[in-house]
């Protein structure tokens, strides 16, 4: 799993969720907790996009030396690939926010069971429970 996808409550200064005894799963309090995590994560990614844009505009220099120019182009290419991965991640975050809005967040898309608060805190964009995700990864390895 990509490092940028390993986000959760702690990464944004949001305290881990403390469920109350006999609390209903994905109640309004839990939904709000995950909404805050997802919005903070999205905000962080968008700030990084802005930083990259300004960095590329400010540092774009037409170096006379072809080696310097190639190095700069290589650095820009790496940054753009990273931003592209983050753009895809922002799309996943938006999809998770939509599931929250529709009260479908936190349930496995394959089997319908609860994904679990701890798993969602570790990976807020998770759409599969751990069992279905494990089966999915096994199938993926088998089909190469």
C-alpha positions in Angstrom: 0.0 0.0 0.0 1.4 3.4 -0.9 2.6 5.6 1.9 0.3 8.4 1.0 -2.6 6.0 1.5 -1.5 5.2 5.0 -3.2 8.1 6.7 -5.5 8.2 9.6 -6.6 10.2 12.6 -3.2 10.6 14.1 -1.6 12.0 10.9 -3.9 15.1 11.1 -3.9 15.6 14.9 -7.3 14.1 15.2 -7.6 11.8 18.3 -8.4 8.2 17.5 -12.1 7.4 17.9 -13.2 6.3 21.4 -16.4 4.3 21.1 -18.9 4.4 23.9 -20.2 1.1 25.4 -22.8 -0.5 23.2 -22.5 2.2 20.6 -24.2 1.7 17.2 -21.7 1.3 14.3 -21.4 4.3 12.0 -23.6 6.5 14.1 -23.6 10.3 13.5 -20.6 10.8 15.9 -18.5 8.2 14.0 -19.5 9.6 10.6 -18.4 13.1 11.7 -15.1 11.7 13.0 -14.4 10.1 9.6 -15.6 13.2 7.7 -13.1 15.3 9.6 -10.3 12.8 8.9 -11.1 12.7 5.2 -11.5 16.4 4.8 -8.2 17.1 6.6 -6.5 14.5 4.4 -7.9 16.1 1.2 -6.9 19.6 2.4 -3.4 18.3 3.0 -3.2 16.8 -0.5 -4.6 20.0 -2.1 -2.0 22.1 -0.3 0.7 19.8 -1.6 -0.6 20.3 -5.2 -0.5 24.0 -4.7 3.1 23.8 -3.4 4.1 21.7 -6.4 2.5 24.1 -8.8 4.3 27.2 -7.3 7.6 25.3 -7.0 7.5 24.3 -10.7 6.6 27.8 -11.8 9.2 29.4 -9.6 12.0 26.9 -10.4 11.4 26.6 -14.1 14.7 27.7 -15.5 16.0 27.3 -19.0 19.4 25.9 -18.1 22.0 26.3 -20.9 23.6 23.0 -19.8 21.7 20.0 -21.1 22.6 18.0 -18.0 21.1 20.6 -15.7 18.0 20.8 -17.9 17.6 17.0 -17.9 18.0 16.9 -14.1 15.3 19.5 -13.7 12.9 17.8 -16.1 13.5 14.5 -14.3 12.7 16.1 -10.9 9.5 17.7 -12.4 8.5 14.4 -13.9 8.8 12.7 -10.5 6.8 15.4 -8.8 4.1 15.2 -11.5 3.9 11.4 -11.1 3.5 11.8 -7.3 0.8 14.5 -7.8 -1.0 12.2 -10.2 -1.1 9.4 -7.6 -2.4 12.0 -5.1 -5.0 13.1 -7.6 -6.3 9.6 -7.8 -6.3 9.5 -4.0 -8.3 12.7 -3.8 -10.9 11.0 -6.0 -11.0 8.0 -3.6 -11.4 10.5 -0.7 -14.3 12.2 -2.5 -15.9 8.8 -3.1 -15.6 8.0 0.6 -17.1 11.4 1.5 -20.0 10.6 -0.8 -20.5 7.2 0.9 -20.5 9.1 4.2 -23.2 11.4 2.9 -25.2 8.4 1.7 -24.7 6.6 5.1 -23.0 3.7 3.3 -19.5 4.4 4.6 -17.8 1.8 6.7 -19.5 -1.2 5.1 -17.7 -3.7 2.9 -18.7 -3.3 -0.8 -18.3 -7.0 -1.4 -20.1 -8.6 1.5 -21.8 -5.8 3.4 -20.3 -6.4 6.8 -18.8 -3.6 9.0 -15.2 -2.7 8.0 -14.4 -1.6 11.5 -13.4 1.7 13.1 -9.7 0.8 13.6 -9.3 -0.3 10.0 -11.0 2.8 8.7 -8.7 5.0 10.9 -5.7 3.3 9.4 -7.1 3.5 5.9 -10.0 5.9 5.7 -10.7 5.1 2.0 -11.1 1.4 2.6 -14.1 -0.2 0.8 -13.5 -3.8 1.7 -13.4 -5.6 5.0 -10.1 -7.3 5.8 -11.3 -10.8 4.7 -12.6 -9.6 1.3 -9.4 -7.5 0.8 -7.3 -10.5 1.6 -9.2 -12.6 -0.9 -8.9 -9.8 -3.5 -5.1 -9.7 -3.0 -4.8 -13.5 -3.3 -6.8 -13.4 -6.6 -4.7 -10.6 -7.8 -1.5 -12.5 -7.1 -2.8 -15.6 -8.8 -3.7 -13.7 -12.0 -0.4 -11.9 -11.9 
